Amino acid sequence: MVENTSHGDDKGFRQATALVRGGLDRSRHDETSEALYMTSGFVYGSAAEAEAAFMGKHERYIYGRYGNPTVTMFTERLRLLEGSEACTATASGMAAVYATLSGLLSAGDRLVTSRALFGSCHVVAHEILPRFGVESTLVDGTSLDEWEAALTQGTKAVFLESPSNPGLEIIDIAAVVELAHAAGAVVVVDNVFASPIGQQPLKLGADIVVYSATKHLDGQGRALGGAICGPAVMLAEQIDPFIKHTGPSLSPFNAWVLVKSLETLKLRVDAQTAGAAELANRLEADPRTRSVRYPGLESHPQFSIAQRQMKSPGSVLTIDLGSKSTAFSFCDTLGLFDISNNLGDSKSLVTHPSTTTHRALSPEARAAVGIGEGLVRLSIGLEDLEDLWEDLDKALN
């Protein structure tokens, strides 16, 4: 991967500036907006120059699967935001998860994960990787005793979500990191629900952070993408080779969309979070809901941990309506909330996790992480708050 140097020394950029100008690499045309380098390959002045490039004697772009200037602008901007040494892009969030775990783990290694995981993450960690000789162990992520017991055995990596999808469990990241590092394990955190605006796991001691850029980073339902942030040596030696040789690379066009999306990330997430917090309070006080789960509510089981490690509680909340039929009726009655399994979008979205995102899990596995048939997940967008409340009120009736 080519180091982006033309933007100057931007290590001192504050967050808002980094989101607009981080990683900027203008071409010889001095364009205002970031350039889109829609190319699959690059040319050389001579055969000897090509040989030198493939030998690694000269840092330059050699093939789209290995790197692209537009993709570099995206990864550099996100790296500055996350505060990591390095950042690598992938074609989707699941590509980021699979590439990270596959790069870190080999046959005979052991992986410990939190029980509350996105459905596809659960499949990767506990169905696909074991086919290749990786031992996988599940723990209740909110129980430090279970983490400690699991980490008494040899462990190569730890993988967790906090907040979890969809139950919004909060894991004490710093405490798990301390236990994992004492056991010699690398800690990987899926930070999708919080976004880099709401939480920065690397500052809590995590080694690697993964993102589905499809969610808040794009935030407008347009582009698939993923990202891996972490130590430069670890990414370069263990994860980047897997990506380069297996091919889950981010397209230049999607990278360009994501670069432009990052400019408004904080504005969007702050507004969505404010709306989610207000609606969570109203819904919790409403007798028509059985329960409401949101990290910003004092009733949340891990509220104190969320207050300590999260900058903001995020744009997603869940409500329990008691049964599948009631949940379906609620979703079908909503008008402003679109039924979609995405989240972090500028449009408000609703989904029924047990029949969509977590359908692959057994009923017992869903029950273990609190995904009942009456559970509905709401992702709050940028619409007027009172319009959203009127829509929810109508559906609850």
Residue, then its C-alpha position, 0 to 999 in steps of 0.5 A: m500500500v502506498e503511503n499518502t504524503s501529498h496532504g502534508d502533516d495532518k497529525g495535529f488535525r482536530q476531529a472536524t478538520a480531519l473529517v473534511r481534509g484528512g488524507l486529501d491527495r490532489s492531482r496535478h489538476d488541483e481539484t477542489s473535491e477529492a478525485l475518483y481514480m476509477t482504474s483497475g491497474f497502473v502503467y510503468g515506464s519500463a519493464a525494469e520499473a515494473e520489476a522494481a515495483f513488484m520487488g517492493k523497491h519503490e512505493r507506488y500503486i501497482y494493481g487495484r486489488y493492492g491499492n488505489p489513490t481514492v481508497t487511500m484517501f478514505t483509509e487515511r481519513l478514517r485512520l486520523l479519525e480513529g487515531s490508529e497507526a494504519c487503516t485498510a479498506t475492504a469491500s464490506g463490513m463482513a469482509a473486514v471481520y473475516a479478513t481480520l480473523s483469518g489473518l490473525l488465526s491459523a489451524g490450532d489457534r483459539l478464538v474467544t468471542s462474546r455471545a451477542l454477535f451480529g448473525s453473520c459474525h456468529v457464522v464466521a466465528h463459530e461455523i466457518l473458522p472451525r472448519f479450518g481448525v480454529e477453536s471457537t468459544l462463546v462467553d457472556g460478554t457482560s460477565l468478566d468472570e466468564w471472560e476470565a475463565a475462558l482466557t485461562q486457556g491458550t487464546k490467540a484472539v478475542f472478538l466482541e461487539s459493543p454495543s451488540n447487534p441488536g440487543l445493545e449489550i455493553i461490554d467493559i472493553a478496557a476490562v476485557v482488554e486487560l484480561a485478554h492481553a494478560a493471556g497473550a490474546v489480540v483484541v478485535v472490537d466491532n464498533v459499528f453501532a457506536s461509530p467512531i464518533g460515539q466510541q474509540p476502542l483503541k483508546l480503551g486498549a483494543d488492538i484492532v477496530v473493524y467497521s461496516a462502512t455501509k452503516h454510519l460511515d456512508g450513512q445514506g444507504r448507497a455504498l458497501g464498504g468495510a475498514i480495519c484500523g490498528p497497528a501498522v505492523m500487525l496489519a501489514e504482516q498479518i491482515d493486508p496479505f490476506i486481503k491482497h491475495t484473496g481479493p475483498s478490496l474496496s472499489p474506488f467508486n465506493a471509496w470516493v462515496l465514503v470519503k465524501s460521506l465522512e465530511t458530514l459523519k459527526l453532524r449526522v451521528d450527533a443529530q441521530t443520537a439526539g433524536a434516538a435519546e429523545l425517542a428512547n425516553r418517550l418510548e420507555a415512558d409509554p405503557r404500550t411498550r414492554s421494554v426499551r433498550y438504549p445505552g443512554l437510558e439509566s434503565h440499561p443494565q450496563f448504563s454505568i459502563a456506557q457512560r464511562q467508555m462511550k462518548s455518546p449512546g448512538s442512534v439505535l434502540t430496541i423495543d419489545l412488543g411481546s410477540k411476533s404478530t404485534a411486532f410485524s403489525f407495528c413494522d407494517t403500520l409505520g410510514l416514515f420508518d422503512i423496513s430494512n436490515n441496514l442501520g446508521d442511515s439518514k432515513s429511519l429504519v426498522t427491522h425484526p431481528s429474529t426473522t432477518t439479521h439473526r435468523a441464522l441463529s437457533p431459537e436457543a441462541r437468540a434467546a440467550v442474547g435476548i432476541g425475542e420474537g417481539l423485539v424490534r430494532l429502530s435506527i433513527g435517521l435525520e427526519d423531524l423528531e415530531d414526525l417520527w414520534e407521530d409515526l411511532d405513536k400511530a404504529l403503537n396504537 
